[in-house]
C-alpha cells in the first residue's frame, strides 16, 4: 500500500493513462491552511493532452480531483506546471486572426 493520499494516486493514474510519456508524470503535494495543492508536471509534448481544447480536459480533471478530495475530507486544487520549452501563448502559423484584425477588434472595444 502506498503512503500517497488517494487523491494523489488518482491524479497520477489518470494523467499517466492519457499521456504519451507516463514516465515523465510528476505530482508534488503541498499542504497549507487553504487545503492541498497538487502540482502536476508532464512532458512538454503531453501538455495538449492534459489541458485539452480550450482547457476542457484540465477543467474535467480538476472537477474529478475535487470530488475525490471531498471523499477524503480534503480541499484539493490542481496546478499544471508549464514544462521547460513549452509552447504556451505561441500563435500557430495560419491562425485565423491576423495582427491587424486583432488591433481592429481591440480598438472596437474602446479600451
C-alpha positions in Angstrom: 0.0 0.0 0.0 1.3 3.4 -0.9 1.9 6.3 1.5 0.4 8.7 -1.0 -3.1 10.1 -0.4 -5.8 8.5 -2.5 -6.4 11.8 -4.5 -2.7 12.0 -5.4 -2.7 8.3 -6.6 -5.9 9.0 -8.5 -4.3 12.0 -10.3 -1.2 10.1 -11.2 -3.2 7.2 -12.5 -5.5 9.4 -14.6 -2.7 11.5 -16.1 -0.5 8.5 -16.9 -3.5 7.0 -18.7 -3.8 9.9 -21.1 -0.2 11.0 -21.9 2.4 9.5 -24.3 5.2 9.9 -21.8 3.9 8.4 -18.5 7.4 8.1 -17.1 7.6 11.9 -17.0 4.5 12.5 -14.9 5.4 14.0 -11.6 2.8 15.0 -8.9 4.0 17.1 -5.9 1.8 17.7 -2.9 1.8 20.9 -0.8 -0.4 21.3 2.2 -1.3 24.7 3.8 -4.2 26.3 5.6 -6.2 26.6 2.3 -6.0 22.8 1.7 -4.0 20.6 -0.6 -2.2 21.8 -3.7 -1.2 19.2 -6.2 1.4 20.4 -8.7 1.4 18.4 -12.0 4.4 18.3 -14.3 4.3 16.4 -17.6 6.5 16.1 -20.7 6.1 19.2 -22.9 4.6 17.1 -25.7 1.8 15.9 -23.4 0.6 19.3 -22.4 -2.1 19.3 -25.1 -3.5 16.0 -23.9 -3.6 17.3 -20.3 -5.0 20.7 -21.0 -7.3 19.8 -23.9 -9.1 22.1 -26.3 -9.9 25.4 -24.6 -8.9 23.8 -21.3 -11.8 21.4 -21.2 -9.7 18.3 -20.2 -7.9 20.3 -17.4 -11.3 21.5 -16.1 -12.7 18.0 -16.1 -9.6 16.7 -14.3 -9.9 19.4 -11.6 -13.6 18.5 -11.1 -12.9 14.9 -10.7 -10.0 15.7 -8.3 -12.2 17.9 -6.2 -14.7 15.0 -5.9 -12.0 12.5 -4.8 -10.7 15.1 -2.4 -14.1 15.7 -0.8 -14.5 11.9 -0.3 -11.2 12.1 1.6 -12.1 15.2 3.6 -9.6 17.4 1.7 -9.9 20.6 -0.3 -7.7 19.7 -3.3 -6.7 22.1 -6.1 -4.5 21.4 -9.1 -1.8 23.5 -10.7 -0.4 22.3 -14.0 3.2 23.4 -14.4 4.3 24.8 -17.8 7.2 22.5 -18.8 10.5 24.0 -19.9 10.4 24.5 -23.7 6.6 24.6 -23.6 4.7 26.5 -26.3 2.2 28.4 -24.2 0.8 31.5 -25.9 2.7 30.8 -29.1 0.4 31.5 -32.0 0.4 28.8 -34.7 1.0 29.8 -38.3 -2.1 30.3 -40.3 -4.1 31.5 -37.3 -7.4 32.9 -38.2 -6.9 36.3 -36.6 -4.1 38.4 -38.1 -2.3 41.2 -36.2 -4.3 43.9 -37.9 -7.6 42.1 -37.2 -6.6 41.8 -33.6 -5.8 45.5 -33.4 -9.1 46.3 -35.1 -11.0 44.1 -32.6 -9.3 45.8 -29.6 -10.0 49.3 -30.9 -13.6 48.4 -31.4 -13.8 47.6 -27.7 -12.9 51.3 -27.0 -10.3 50.3 -24.4 
